[in-house]
Amino acid sequence: MQEQVHPTAERKDIAEKTFRCDIVRSTMNGVLETGFATFGLLVAIRVFDASEGSKGILAAAMSAGLLLTPWVIKMASRSGLTATKFGSCLMVLSGIFTAGASLASNSTSYTFCLVVGQLCAAQLPGLMIQVYSRNYGPNERGRRISWNVMSSALVGMAISYWFGSSLDNSAENFRWIFSGMCIFALLSAATLLPIPSESIKEPEGSKNSFASGILIVWEDKLFGLMLTGWMVMGFGVLMTLPLRIEYLAGEGGLGMSNREVAIVAVVSFSSARILSSRIWGLLFDRLHFIGFRLILNVFLLSASIVFFQAESFTGVCIGSILAGFGTGGSIIAWSLWVTKLAPEGRETEYMGAHIAFTGIRGILAPFLGYWILSEIGFTGVAWTSAGLILGSSLIFASVLRNPRFGKE
């Protein structure tokens, strides 16, 4: 007679297998994050002399992918594939288009390929929320995901110095950088396949689209208020992301070398993410979520003011470190907060709405940032960002006593 596996032991085995595979995937993803977010824009500025419009599109590409998430989730549910197999297919596509960027001969083809590559990669969080909610217990999700943040940041930090040095040696080396990113995207696709997951099933009567996200916001007033807070905060943070590279390397900024840009924007930032993420993961599992979110906002607000007011290498490193500390926890909060609020079985639906609204602000925020920069300069960007983050903190604080956040 075959020995029966205890359900608790089986769940533990699933969690461990998920964790082992996902930590490797996150390591691969660290290279892609660094390449897309920092060097994608740096190459556009220094190799292709891209227009403001092209730079704005590149900066908004990942967020545009988030906006598409509800429709992609619908496609995933109709495909019959498991969440991780569907995600693996998307990462293969991301690798193909990233390879296309390495062959680009002009700004238009470069922007197109890199944008499509980011659109595909951006779908993973919406697919993985189902995996995390099924495979991890409610008291271990933050701790598990914190290791993902650490591994991603560590490899991103290590690879960025080499990327920056390669570009300093020859601008044409960007082709090798994006070819390498293609390989890492394919490795990421391979690591997704062994992760236990189910096919995505839409709730009966649900229409997983942006319109359904609006309906959820209308039906669940607390969720809608929280999304408003995320929206305001998101504009304050996301508008600064491309402008950090612009401030370090572009006209009117500090005029740093590619290697120095890598040290400030990736090494300092990622070091802070690595050092803080384990702490944030433990705090996410133990603290009231709103208190957790407010603490993060303090770091993000301080980072905006310090970074864009600094006029020295040391000053921008301090600003980048503050941003890294805030981001280390914000990634965990962004990835998992719907599990604190969504009814059981509707996590993917709520996450789809959350991601879609993230996409909206992510698309608009870079253009808003460049417009503010043109009107009132980098100092104006700093204080506008800080004001928006402060405003979001007031919204979050207004629901501090809501009992739904204490359900787990």
C-alpha positions as CSV (number, residue, x, y, z in Angstrom):
1,M,0.0,0.0,0.0
2,Q,1.4,3.4,-1.1
3,E,2.2,5.7,1.8
4,Q,-0.2,8.7,1.8
5,V,1.4,12.1,1.7
6,H,0.2,14.4,4.4
7,P,-1.5,17.5,2.8
8,T,0.7,19.9,4.9
9,A,3.9,18.1,3.8
10,E,2.7,18.1,0.2
11,R,2.1,21.9,0.4
12,K,5.6,22.4,1.9
13,D,7.2,20.4,-1.0
14,I,5.3,22.5,-3.5
15,A,6.4,25.7,-1.8
16,E,10.0,24.6,-1.7
17,K,10.0,23.6,-5.4
18,T,8.4,26.9,-6.3
19,F,10.9,28.8,-4.3
20,R,14.0,27.0,-5.8
21,C,12.9,27.6,-9.4
22,D,11.6,31.1,-8.8
23,I,14.8,32.3,-7.2
24,V,16.7,31.2,-10.3
25,R,14.1,33.0,-12.5
26,S,14.5,36.1,-10.4
27,T,18.3,36.0,-10.9
28,M,17.8,35.9,-14.7
29,N,15.2,38.7,-14.3
30,G,17.7,40.9,-12.6
31,V,19.7,41.2,-15.8
32,L,16.6,42.0,-17.8
33,E,15.5,44.7,-15.3
34,T,18.8,46.4,-15.4
35,G,19.0,46.2,-19.2
36,F,15.5,47.5,-19.8
37,A,15.3,50.2,-17.1
38,T,18.8,51.6,-17.2
39,F,20.7,50.7,-20.3
40,G,17.8,50.7,-22.7
41,L,17.4,54.4,-22.0
42,L,21.1,55.1,-21.8
43,V,21.7,53.5,-25.2
44,A,18.8,55.5,-26.6
45,I,20.4,58.7,-25.3
46,R,24.0,58.1,-26.2
47,V,24.0,55.8,-29.2
48,F,20.8,56.7,-31.1
49,D,20.3,60.3,-29.9
50,A,16.6,59.4,-29.5
51,S,13.9,62.0,-29.4
52,E,12.1,62.9,-26.2
53,G,9.1,61.0,-27.6
54,S,11.1,57.8,-28.1
55,K,12.7,58.1,-24.7
56,G,9.2,58.5,-23.1
57,I,7.9,55.5,-25.0
58,L,10.9,53.4,-23.8
59,A,10.4,54.5,-20.3
60,A,6.7,53.7,-20.4
61,A,6.9,50.4,-22.2
62,M,7.0,48.2,-19.1
63,S,3.9,50.0,-17.8
64,A,2.1,49.7,-21.1
65,G,2.7,46.0,-20.7
66,L,1.0,46.1,-17.3
67,L,-2.0,47.8,-18.8
68,L,-2.4,44.9,-21.2
69,T,-2.3,42.3,-18.4
70,P,-6.1,41.8,-18.0
71,W,-6.4,40.9,-21.7
72,V,-3.3,38.7,-21.5
73,I,-4.7,36.9,-18.5
74,K,-7.9,36.3,-20.5
75,M,-5.7,34.8,-23.3
76,A,-3.9,32.6,-20.8
77,S,-7.2,31.3,-19.4
78,R,-8.4,30.4,-23.0
79,S,-5.1,28.8,-23.9
80,G,-5.5,26.0,-21.4
81,L,-1.9,26.3,-20.5
82,T,-0.7,26.6,-16.9
83,A,0.2,30.1,-15.6
84,T,4.0,29.3,-15.7
85,K,3.9,27.6,-19.2
86,F,2.1,30.6,-20.6
87,G,4.6,32.9,-18.9
88,S,7.5,30.8,-20.4
89,C,6.1,31.4,-23.9
90,L,6.0,35.2,-23.2
91,M,9.6,35.2,-22.1
92,V,10.7,33.4,-25.2
93,L,9.0,36.2,-27.2
94,S,10.7,38.8,-25.0
95,G,14.1,37.2,-25.8
96,I,13.5,37.2,-29.5
97,F,12.6,40.9,-29.6
98,T,15.4,41.9,-27.3
99,A,17.8,40.1,-29.8
100,G,16.1,42.3,-32.5
101,A,17.1,45.4,-30.5
102,S,20.7,44.3,-30.6
103,L,20.5,44.3,-34.5
104,A,18.9,47.7,-34.7
105,S,20.4,50.3,-37.0
106,N,18.2,53.3,-36.1
107,S,16.2,54.7,-33.2
108,T,12.8,53.5,-34.6
109,S,13.7,49.8,-35.0
110,Y,15.6,49.9,-31.7
111,T,12.6,51.4,-29.8
112,F,10.1,49.1,-31.4
113,C,12.0,45.9,-30.6
114,L,12.8,46.9,-27.0
115,V,9.3,48.0,-26.4
116,V,7.8,44.7,-27.5
117,G,10.4,42.8,-25.5
118,Q,9.3,44.7,-22.4
119,L,5.6,44.3,-23.1
120,C,6.1,40.5,-23.0
121,A,8.2,40.5,-19.9
122,A,5.7,42.8,-18.0
123,Q,3.1,40.0,-18.0
124,L,4.9,37.8,-15.5
125,P,3.6,39.5,-12.2
126,G,0.0,39.1,-13.2
127,L,0.5,35.4,-13.9
128,M,2.7,34.7,-10.9
129,I,0.3,36.1,-8.3
130,Q,-1.8,33.0,-8.8
131,V,1.3,30.8,-8.2
132,Y,2.3,32.7,-5.1
133,S,-1.3,32.7,-3.6
134,R,-1.6,28.9,-4.2
135,N,1.9,27.7,-3.5
136,Y,2.9,29.9,-0.6
137,G,1.1,30.2,2.8
138,P,-0.1,33.7,3.9
139,N,2.6,34.0,6.5
140,E,5.5,33.2,4.3
141,R,4.8,35.1,1.0
142,G,6.7,38.2,2.0
143,R,9.7,36.3,3.3
144,R,9.8,34.1,0.1
145,I,9.5,37.1,-2.3
146,S,12.1,39.1,-0.4
147,W,14.7,36.5,-1.6
148,N,13.5,37.1,-5.2
149,V,14.1,40.9,-4.7
150,M,17.6,40.2,-3.3
151,S,18.7,37.8,-6.0
152,S,17.4,40.1,-8.7
153,A,19.1,43.1,-7.3
154,L,22.4,41.3,-6.7
155,V,22.8,40.1,-10.2
156,G,21.6,43.4,-11.6
157,M,24.2,45.2,-9.5
158,A,27.0,42.9,-10.7
159,I,26.1,43.0,-14.3
160,S,25.5,46.7,-14.5
161,Y,29.2,47.6,-13.9
162,W,30.2,45.4,-16.8
163,F,27.5,46.9,-19.0
164,G,28.6,50.4,-18.2
165,S,32.3,49.6,-18.8
166,S,31.4,48.0,-22.1
167,L,29.6,51.0,-23.3
168,D,32.4,53.3,-22.2
169,N,34.8,51.2,-24.3
170,S,32.7,51.2,-27.4
171,A,29.1,52.4,-28.0
172,E,28.7,49.5,-30.4
173,N,29.0,47.1,-27.5
174,F,25.3,47.6,-26.8
175,R,24.7,44.9,-29.4
176,W,26.5,42.3,-27.1
177,I,24.6,43.6,-24.1
178,F,21.2,43.0,-25.7
179,S,22.3,39.7,-27.1
180,G,23.2,38.6,-23.6
181,M,19.8,39.8,-22.4
182,C,18.1,37.6,-25.0
183,I,19.9,34.6,-23.5
184,F,18.9,35.5,-20.0
185,A,15.2,35.9,-21.2
186,L,15.4,32.3,-22.6
187,L,16.9,31.0,-19.4
188,S,14.1,32.7,-17.5
189,A,11.6,30.9,-19.7
190,A,13.2,27.6,-18.9
191,T,13.1,28.1,-15.2
192,L,9.4,28.8,-15.3
193,L,8.4,25.4,-16.7
194,P,9.1,23.3,-13.6
195,I,7.2,25.6,-11.2
196,P,3.9,23.9,-10.1
197,S,0.9,25.9,-11.3
198,E,-2.6,25.5,-12.6
199,S,-4.3,26.9,-15.6
200,I,-5.9,30.2,-15.0
201,K,-9.7,30.0,-14.6
202,E,-11.7,33.1,-14.7
203,P,-14.5,33.4,-12.1
204,E,-17.9,32.6,-13.4
205,G,-19.4,35.7,-15.1
206,S,-16.1,37.6,-14.9
207,K,-14.7,39.5,-17.8
208,N,-11.0,39.9,-17.2
209,S,-10.4,43.3,-18.9
210,F,-9.8,46.9,-18.0
211,A,-13.6,47.3,-17.8
212,S,-13.9,44.5,-15.3
213,G,-11.2,46.3,-13.2
214,I,-13.4,49.4,-13.2
215,L,-16.3,47.3,-11.9
216,I,-14.2,45.8,-9.1
217,V,-13.2,49.3,-8.1
218,W,-16.9,50.4,-8.1
219,E,-18.0,47.3,-6.2
220,D,-15.2,47.3,-3.6
221,K,-14.8,50.8,-2.3
222,L,-11.9,50.0,-0.1
223,F,-10.0,48.5,-3.0
224,G,-10.9,51.6,-5.1
225,L,-9.5,53.9,-2.4
226,M,-6.3,51.9,-2.1
227,L,-5.9,52.0,-5.9
228,T,-6.3,55.8,-5.8
229,G,-3.5,56.0,-3.2
230,W,-1.3,53.7,-5.4
231,M,-2.1,55.9,-8.4
232,V,-1.0,59.1,-6.8
233,M,2.1,57.5,-5.3
234,G,2.9,55.8,-8.6
235,F,2.9,59.1,-10.5
236,G,5.3,60.6,-7.9
237,V,7.7,57.7,-8.1
238,L,7.5,56.6,-11.8
239,M,7.9,60.1,-13.2
240,T,11.4,60.2,-11.7
241,L,12.7,56.9,-13.0
242,P,13.8,58.0,-16.6
243,L,14.8,61.4,-15.2
244,R,17.3,59.8,-12.9
245,I,19.3,58.6,-15.9
246,E,18.6,62.0,-17.6
247,Y,20.0,63.8,-14.5
248,L,23.1,61.7,-14.4
249,A,23.9,61.5,-18.1
250,G,21.8,64.0,-20.1
251,E,22.0,67.6,-20.9
252,G,21.5,69.9,-17.9
253,G,22.5,67.1,-15.6
254,L,25.8,66.0,-14.0
255,G,27.4,64.6,-17.2
256,M,28.7,61.4,-15.7
257,S,30.3,58.5,-17.6
258,N,28.4,55.3,-18.3
259,R,30.4,53.5,-15.6
260,E,29.5,56.2,-13.0
261,V,25.8,56.1,-14.1
262,A,25.9,52.3,-13.5
263,I,27.4,52.7,-10.0
264,V,24.8,55.3,-9.0
265,A,21.7,54.0,-10.8
266,V,22.3,50.3,-10.3
267,V,25.0,49.4,-7.8
268,S,24.1,51.9,-5.1
269,F,20.4,51.3,-5.7
270,S,20.6,47.5,-5.9
271,S,22.9,47.3,-2.8
272,A,20.2,49.1,-0.8
273,R,17.5,46.8,-2.2
274,I,19.5,43.7,-1.3
275,L,20.3,44.9,2.3
276,S,16.7,45.9,3.0
277,S,14.6,43.3,1.2
278,R,14.9,40.6,3.8
279,I,13.8,43.0,6.5
280,W,10.9,44.3,4.4
281,G,9.8,40.7,3.7
282,L,9.6,39.9,7.4
283,L,7.9,43.2,8.1
284,F,5.3,42.6,5.4
285,D,4.3,39.3,7.1
286,R,4.1,40.8,10.5
287,L,3.1,44.5,10.3
288,H,-0.2,46.0,9.5
289,F,-0.1,46.6,5.7
290,I,-1.0,50.3,5.9
291,G,1.8,51.0,8.4
292,F,4.2,49.1,6.2
293,R,3.2,51.2,3.2
294,L,3.6,54.5,5.0
295,I,7.1,53.6,6.2
296,L,8.0,52.8,2.5
297,N,6.7,56.2,1.5
298,V,9.0,58.0,3.9
299,F,12.0,56.5,2.1
300,L,10.6,57.2,-1.4
301,L,9.8,60.8,-0.6
302,S,13.2,61.4,0.9
303,A,14.9,59.8,-2.1
304,S,13.3,62.2,-4.6
305,I,14.3,65.3,-2.7
306,V,17.9,64.2,-2.0
307,F,18.6,62.7,-5.5
308,F,17.6,65.7,-7.6
309,Q,19.0,68.3,-5.2
310,A,22.4,66.6,-5.1
311,E,25.3,68.1,-7.1
312,S,28.0,65.5,-6.3
313,F,28.6,61.9,-6.9
314,T,28.2,61.2,-3.2
315,G,24.9,63.1,-3.0
316,V,23.3,61.2,-5.9
317,C,24.5,57.9,-4.4
318,I,22.8,58.7,-1.1
319,G,19.6,59.6,-3.0
320,S,19.9,56.3,-4.9
321,I,20.4,54.3,-1.7
322,L,17.3,55.8,-0.2
323,A,15.3,54.9,-3.3
324,G,16.8,51.4,-3.2
325,F,15.6,51.0,0.5
326,G,12.1,52.2,-0.4
327,T,11.9,50.1,-3.6
328,G,13.1,46.9,-1.8
329,G,9.9,46.9,0.2
330,S,7.7,48.5,-2.4
331,I,8.3,45.6,-4.8
332,I,7.1,43.2,-2.1
333,A,4.1,45.4,-1.3
334,W,3.2,45.8,-5.0
335,S,3.4,42.1,-5.7
336,L,1.5,40.8,-2.7
337,W,-0.8,43.5,-1.3
338,V,-4.0,42.2,-3.1
339,T,-3.6,38.9,-1.1
340,K,-4.4,41.0,2.0
341,L,-7.6,42.3,0.5
342,A,-9.0,40.2,-2.3
343,P,-11.7,37.5,-1.6
344,E,-10.3,34.0,-1.8
345,G,-10.2,32.8,-5.4
346,R,-10.3,36.3,-6.9
347,E,-6.6,37.2,-6.3
348,T,-5.8,37.1,-10.1
349,E,-8.8,39.2,-10.9
350,Y,-7.9,41.9,-8.3
351,M,-4.3,41.7,-9.3
352,G,-5.3,42.2,-13.0
353,A,-7.1,45.4,-12.0
354,H,-4.2,46.6,-9.9
355,I,-1.7,45.9,-12.7
356,A,-3.9,47.7,-15.3
357,F,-4.0,50.8,-13.2
358,T,-0.3,50.6,-12.7
359,G,0.1,50.5,-16.4
360,I,-1.9,53.7,-16.9
361,R,0.2,55.7,-14.5
362,G,3.4,54.1,-15.8
363,I,2.6,55.1,-19.4
364,L,1.7,58.7,-18.4
365,A,4.2,59.3,-15.7
366,P,7.4,59.5,-17.8
367,F,5.8,62.0,-20.2
368,L,4.6,64.0,-17.1
369,G,8.1,63.9,-15.7
370,Y,9.7,65.2,-18.9
371,W,7.1,68.0,-19.2
372,I,7.7,69.1,-15.6
373,L,11.4,69.0,-16.3
374,S,11.0,71.3,-19.3
375,E,8.9,73.7,-17.2
376,I,10.6,73.9,-13.8
377,G,13.8,71.8,-14.0
378,F,15.1,69.0,-11.9
379,T,14.3,70.8,-8.6
380,G,10.7,71.1,-9.6
381,V,10.7,67.4,-10.4
382,A,12.0,66.6,-6.9
383,W,9.3,68.6,-5.1
384,T,6.4,67.6,-7.3
385,S,7.4,63.9,-6.8
386,A,7.6,64.5,-3.0
387,G,4.2,66.2,-2.9
388,L,2.5,63.4,-4.7
389,I,4.0,60.7,-2.4
390,L,2.9,62.8,0.6
391,G,-0.6,63.0,-0.8
392,S,-0.8,59.2,-1.3
393,S,0.3,58.8,2.3
394,L,-2.7,60.7,3.5
395,I,-5.0,58.5,1.4
396,F,-3.4,55.3,2.8
397,A,-3.6,56.7,6.4
398,S,-7.3,57.2,6.0
399,V,-8.0,53.4,5.8
400,L,-5.5,52.5,8.6
401,R,-8.2,51.2,10.9
402,N,-10.1,49.2,8.3
403,P,-10.5,45.6,9.7
404,R,-10.0,43.9,6.3
405,F,-6.3,44.4,6.5
406,G,-6.1,42.3,9.6
407,K,-7.8,39.2,8.1
408,E,-4.6,37.2,7.8
